[in-house]
Structures are given as structure tokens and as C-alpha cells.
Amino acid sequence: MSLGHAASRGLIVVSLALGGLSACTGPTGPIGPAGPTGAQGLSGPTGPTASPGSTGPTGPTGPQGATGVAGASPGDGGSSPGGSGTGYALVDATGTVVPRVIGMSNNPWAQLYVDDAGVIWGLDTDTGKLGSAIDHQGPQDLFPSTWRYYPTPDCSGTAYAWSVPPRWAYPLPDGGFAVRPDNLGALVFSAGSVNGLAGEGCTGISDFVVKGVDPTQFVPVGAPPSLAVTPPLHMQLAR
């Protein structure tokens, strides 16, 4: 056998061998089961804050609410007392309502009038003039402003006036007026004597309980204002 013939035969054998290997490859097998889940990765960095969105359109107008409860009727310049029921007004001889009257005193000839400074005066309905708010009213008929009461039997020590409400015009011996301050308290004690500043002198008393205030702590308020009214004044139902 020649060398060339042998080489050709070897190539044929190799070719057949390779062809046989190629013919022996089988089909692709099925996909195997999934492997286990891997560990969670690290969190990424926070992203930038978004800019605010634009304002939405205005919503439609809602339905009208129910009508509220009617309020109180308008006042008449301060002449009628508060509360329910029919009020009254203080009117002068020309039919003009006198403003700033806050109530009727125990004296049928006097009303209580409050000025711009908050001082409460007695208003004489016969003269239309302002003056003391306390004399001839209730207890002051029996305990006038000219009397001073003492815990001692000989009118010594602190002299007390019979208690009056704060801001009420209180007459002084010199003819002026003063008011009890809002924060001045009263003292209740058993009086041993009383002194009349109008010349009655000191008189010993006993078993007499006084609710007094120290008039030296009162605040002067000067003369009462003048009112532009035509007396006499009368009460009538407010319109």
C-alpha cells in the first residue's frame, strides 16, 4: 500500500468517526428547577424630593346653611335693663330718651346713670341733675354717708363708712365725690360707737353689726357731669 493511499484511508476513517459522533448527540433536556432566592441587596440612596404640584382648581360653592336663631332686639341707648321681657326707657319732658341709664334705684325719684368714666351717679328725675348714688337708697336711709362706725367704744381708731358698691358716687364731707375702688374689700365687725360728721358727735352703741369700708381709700372723681335733658323725667315702656 502506498503512502498516499494510506493517508486517504485514514482521512476516511476519521471522517466516518466524526460523522458517527455527530449522529449520536441527543435532544436538549428539560429546564431544571429554580435555585433558591438570593440575599436582598443593599438599599439604594434616597432620591431627591419632588417639587410641589400646582394648586388644584377651586371647588364648587357649597349649599347655603340654615338660617340662624334671631338675635336680641337693638337697645334703646342703654335705658332698658337686660334680660327677656319688656324693657323700659327713661324719657324727659320732650319725649327724648335719656341714654346711659342702667337701672332704677330704691328711691322712686332717682335713677342710676353711668358716665363715660364708669362712675355711677344718682339721677334726680325732678331736676335732671346727677349727684350721690347712695343717699336715700335702701340702707342709706338709715345709715347716711355722714356717719362713721368704729370697733371701739369711743370713736377712736379706723372710721368705717357703711359699705357701698364700687364705682358708685359717694358724697364727701367737703362737697366732693369719690368712689370705692373695684378691689377694696369690706369689713364686717361689731361696732362700738358711731360718729355723725354733721355735728351729731360720738355715740356708744352695742350689738350692732356693720359691713363697713374705709372711706380714706376711696378715689376722688370730681363733680358730676351735666345732662342736656328737660325735667321732669319719667319711665315708659321702651319702643
Sequence and secondary structure as in RCSB ss.txt:
>XXXX:A:sequence
MSLGHAASRGLIVVSLALGGLSACTGPTGPIGPAGPTGAQGLSGPTGPTASPGSTGPTGPTGPQGATGVAGASPG
DGGSSPGGSGTGYALVDATGTVVPRVIGMSNNPWAQLYVDDAGVIWGLDTDTGKLGSAIDHQGPQDLFPSTWRYY
PTPDCSGTAYAWSVPPRWAYPLPDGGFAVRPDNLGALVFSAGSVNGLAGEGCTGISDFVVKGVDPTQFVPVGAPP
SLAVTPPLHMQLAR
>XXXX:A:secstr
  HHHHHHHHHHHHHHHHHHHHHT                                                   
SSS S SSSS  EEEE TTS B TTEEEE SSTTEEEEE TTS EEEEETTT  EE SSTTSGGGGTS TTEEEE
SSTTS S  BEE   TTB EE TTS EEE  TT   EEEEEEEEEETTTTEEEEEEEEEEEEE GGG EE  S  
     S  EEEE  
